[in-house]
Amino acid sequence: MQKQADGNNMDVTGYNRKAWDAVADKGDELYHAITPQQIEDARQGKWRIRITPTKAIPRQWIEPLAGKRVLCLAGGGGQQAPILAALGAEVTVLDLSEKQLQRDRDISASEGLDIKTVQSDMAAMDAFDDGEFDFVLNPCSVIFCDAVKPIWREVFRVLAPGGRFATGFINPLWYVFDAAKMSKGKLKVRHKIPYSDLQLSDKKRERLIGPDRPLEFGHSLADLIGGQLEAGFQIIGFYEDRWGDEDKLSALIDVFIATLALKPA
C-alpha cells in the first residue's frame, strides 16, 4: 500500500498501526474480544459473526468450515477468528496492529484454539502463497486504507479456485457529510468522493478524530464493488446494514454494505 496519499507526507500505514495499538490499549467498546461462552457456543453450532455493525453474516456464506483454510483479513482483536477456529477452520489472522493480534493469541492459548497470526498491511500478503486459502473474511476495515484495488488483487491471489471472499465496508455516501455536524444530528454536505481524512487541515483532523484514531478513506463504489469484479471475482451475495445507535444518516438509509465474492474455479 502507498505510504503517502494526496501529496501529504504522512505515513498512513505507520500512523494507523500506532492508532490501532492505541485502540487496543483503551479497550474501545466497539472492539471487545468475544467471551469463552461465545466460543463454547460456536463449538456447539451456535454462532454469530459480524463484518458490519449489527447484522450477522449469513451462515450459508461461511458453512461448512471444518478443515477449511481461512484468512481473517484485518481481523485482529479476538472477535471473528476465535469463532472461526471453534467451528473447525484452520485460521490465520492478518492485522496491522500487533496489539490487536495479541488478543487473538491470548484467546487461542486460553481456549485451546489453533490460530496463526501475521502482522502486516492488508495489501502486503507476501507471507502467503498463491491459492493458500479457501475462504477470506474481511470485517469492515478497508476504510482505513488509502487504496482498495491492491487489496482485492491480493485476496484474489491468495484464494484457491472456487474460494470465497466476504467483506464489509461503509457506503461512501457516509463521507459526503460534515462529520462534526453529523455527530450532532445535522446533515451538511461537505466532501466529495473519494474522500480522505488527509484532505482536512491538521487542526480540523485533530478536532474531528483526535490524535489516536486511525485515518479513514471513503472509496468509490466503482473501487469497492467494481474493483472486486476487475480483480476477477464474481459477486454472489450482498446485504446492507447500519449503525446500531441513533445515528442520523442510518435512520434514513443503510450505510454499510457486505458482499460475498467467488473466485471462479
C-alpha positions in Angstrom: 0.0 0.0 0.0 1.1 3.5 -0.7 2.9 5.2 2.2 1.7 8.7 1.2 -1.6 10.0 -0.1 -2.9 13.2 -1.7 0.6 14.7 -1.7 0.7 14.5 2.1 4.0 13.4 3.7 2.1 11.4 6.3 3.0 7.7 6.6 -0.6 6.4 6.5 0.3 2.8 7.3 2.6 3.7 10.2 0.1 6.2 11.6 -2.7 3.7 11.5 -0.6 1.0 13.1 0.0 3.2 16.1 -3.6 4.3 16.2 -4.9 0.7 16.3 -2.4 -0.2 19.0 -3.9 2.7 21.0 -7.4 1.4 20.3 -6.4 -2.0 21.7 -4.9 -0.3 24.8 -8.0 1.6 25.5 -10.4 -1.3 25.1 -12.7 0.5 22.8 -16.3 -0.8 23.3 -16.6 -1.5 19.5 -13.6 -3.8 19.6 -14.2 -6.1 22.6 -12.9 -9.6 22.3 -15.5 -12.4 22.4 -16.1 -14.4 25.6 -15.3 -18.0 26.4 -19.1 -18.7 26.4 -19.4 -17.5 22.8 -16.5 -19.8 21.8 -18.2 -22.7 23.5 -21.5 -21.9 21.8 -19.7 -21.9 18.5 -18.4 -25.4 19.2 -22.0 -26.4 19.7 -23.0 -24.8 16.4 -24.5 -21.6 17.8 -22.5 -18.7 16.5 -22.9 -15.2 15.2 -20.2 -13.3 13.2 -20.5 -9.7 12.1 -18.4 -7.9 9.5 -20.7 -4.8 9.7 -22.0 -3.2 12.9 -25.3 -5.1 13.6 -26.3 -7.8 11.2 -24.8 -11.3 11.4 -23.2 -12.7 8.2 -25.5 -15.3 6.7 -24.5 -18.9 7.8 -24.6 -20.1 4.2 -21.8 -17.6 3.3 -19.5 -19.4 5.7 -20.5 -23.0 6.4 -19.2 -25.6 6.2 -15.9 -24.6 7.7 -14.4 -27.8 9.2 -11.0 -28.3 7.8 -11.1 -25.2 5.6 -8.2 -22.8 5.4 -9.4 -19.4 6.4 -7.8 -16.0 6.4 -9.2 -13.4 8.7 -8.0 -10.3 6.9 -7.5 -7.2 9.1 -9.5 -9.1 11.7 -7.2 -8.9 14.8 -8.8 -8.2 18.1 -10.3 -11.6 19.1 -13.7 -11.1 17.6 -14.1 -13.3 14.4 -11.1 -15.6 14.3 -11.8 -17.5 17.6 -15.3 -18.3 16.4 -13.9 -19.5 13.0 -11.4 -21.7 14.8 -14.0 -23.1 17.1 -16.0 -24.1 14.0 -13.1 -26.3 12.9 -11.3 -24.0 10.4 -7.6 -23.6 10.1 -7.4 -19.9 10.9 -4.8 -17.3 10.1 -5.3 -13.7 11.2 -3.5 -10.8 9.4 -3.6 -7.4 11.0 -1.7 -4.2 11.0 -1.7 -3.9 14.8 0.5 -6.3 16.9 -1.6 -5.5 20.0 -4.8 -6.5 18.3 -3.2 -9.7 17.2 -2.1 -10.4 20.8 -5.7 -10.6 21.7 -6.2 -13.5 19.3 -3.0 -15.2 20.6 -4.2 -14.8 24.2 -7.7 -16.3 23.4 -6.1 -19.1 21.3 -3.9 -20.1 24.2 -6.6 -19.9 26.9 -9.3 -21.7 24.9 -7.2 -24.3 23.2 -7.6 -22.9 19.7 -5.1 -23.0 16.8 -4.9 -19.5 15.4 -1.9 -18.3 13.5 -1.1 -14.5 13.4 0.7 -12.4 10.8 1.4 -8.7 11.3 1.2 -6.9 8.0 -0.6 -4.3 5.9 -3.6 -5.7 4.1 -2.2 -5.0 0.6 1.1 -6.8 1.5 0.3 -10.5 1.8 3.8 -11.7 0.7 3.7 -14.2 3.6 1.1 -16.2 1.7 1.4 -18.4 -1.4 -1.0 -18.3 -4.3 -4.2 -20.2 -3.6 -3.3 -20.7 0.1 -6.8 -20.2 1.5 -10.3 -21.5 0.9 -12.1 -18.5 2.5 -11.2 -14.9 3.3 -13.2 -13.0 5.8 -12.7 -9.2 6.0 -14.5 -7.3 8.7 -15.2 -3.6 7.8 -11.6 -2.2 7.6 -10.7 -1.0 4.1 -11.9 2.4 5.1 -8.5 2.7 6.9 -6.6 2.1 3.6 -5.9 4.7 1.0 -6.4 2.3 -1.9 -8.6 -0.8 -2.1 -7.8 -2.3 -5.5 -4.4 -3.7 -4.4 -6.2 -5.4 -1.6 -8.7 -7.1 -3.8 -6.0 -8.3 -6.1 -4.1 -9.8 -3.3 -7.2 -11.5 -1.9 -7.9 -13.0 -5.3 -4.3 -14.3 -5.5 -4.2 -16.0 -2.1 -7.6 -17.6 -2.6 -7.8 -21.1 -4.1 -10.0 -21.5 -7.2 -13.6 -21.8 -6.0 -12.7 -19.9 -2.8 -15.0 -17.3 -1.3 -14.4 -13.8 0.0 -16.7 -11.9 2.4 -16.1 -8.3 3.1 -17.9 -5.4 4.7 -17.4 -1.7 4.0 -19.0 1.7 4.5 -21.2 3.2 1.8 -19.2 6.2 0.5 -22.3 8.3 1.0 -21.3 8.4 4.7 -18.3 10.6 3.9 -20.2 13.2 1.9 -21.4 14.8 5.1 -19.6 17.0 7.6 -18.6 14.6 10.4 -18.8 17.2 13.2 -22.3 18.3 12.3 -23.5 14.7 11.7 -22.4 13.8 15.2 -24.8 16.4 16.4 -27.7 15.1 14.3 -27.3 17.6 11.4 -26.6 16.5 7.8 -24.5 19.0 6.0 -23.0 18.0 2.6 -19.3 18.9 2.8 -17.0 16.5 0.9 -16.5 14.8 -2.4 -16.0 11.1 -3.1 -13.4 9.6 -3.0 -12.8 11.1 0.5 -9.7 11.2 2.6 -9.0 12.4 6.1 -5.8 13.8 4.6 -8.0 16.4 2.8 -8.6 18.0 6.2 -6.3 20.5 7.7 -4.2 19.2 10.6 -6.2 21.3 13.0 -9.6 20.1 11.8 -8.4 16.5 11.6 -7.2 16.7 15.2 -10.5 18.2 16.3 -12.7 15.6 14.5 -10.8 12.3 15.0 -8.2 13.1 17.7 -4.6 12.0 17.9 -5.3 8.3 18.5 -7.9 7.4 15.9 -7.0 5.8 12.5 -7.2 7.8 9.3 -10.2 7.0 7.2 -10.8 6.9 3.4 -14.2 6.9 1.7 -13.7 5.0 -1.6 -16.0 5.0 -4.6 -18.4 2.1 -5.2 -16.5 1.7 -8.5 -13.5 0.7 -6.5 -15.3 -1.1 -3.7 -17.5 -3.3 -5.8 -16.3 -2.8 -9.4 -12.7 -3.3 -8.2 -13.6 -6.8 -7.0 -15.0 -7.6 -10.4 -11.9 -6.1 -12.0 -9.7 -8.4 -9.9 -11.6 -11.4 -11.3 -14.3 -12.1 -8.6 -17.9 -12.9 -9.2 -20.2 -11.2 -6.7 -22.7 -13.8 -5.4 -24.0 -12.3 -2.2 -25.0 -8.8 -0.9 -26.6 -7.2 2.1 -26.8 -3.8 3.8 -26.5 -2.7 7.4 -26.5 0.4 9.6 -25.1 1.7 12.8 -26.9 0.3 15.8 -27.3 3.6 17.7 -29.2 6.8 16.9 -27.1 7.8 14.0 -28.9 10.4 11.9 -27.9 9.1 8.5 -28.6 5.5 9.5 -32.2 6.5 10.3 -32.6 7.4 6.6 -30.5 4.8 4.7 -28.3 1.8 5.3 -24.8 3.0 5.4 -22.9 -0.3 5.4 -22.5 -2.9 2.6 -21.4 -6.5 2.7 -20.5 -8.6 -0.3 -19.7 -12.2 -0.9 -17.4 -12.9 -3.9 -16.3 -16.1 -5.6 -13.0 -16.8 -7.3 -14.1 -18.9 -10.3 -12.9 -22.4 -10.4 
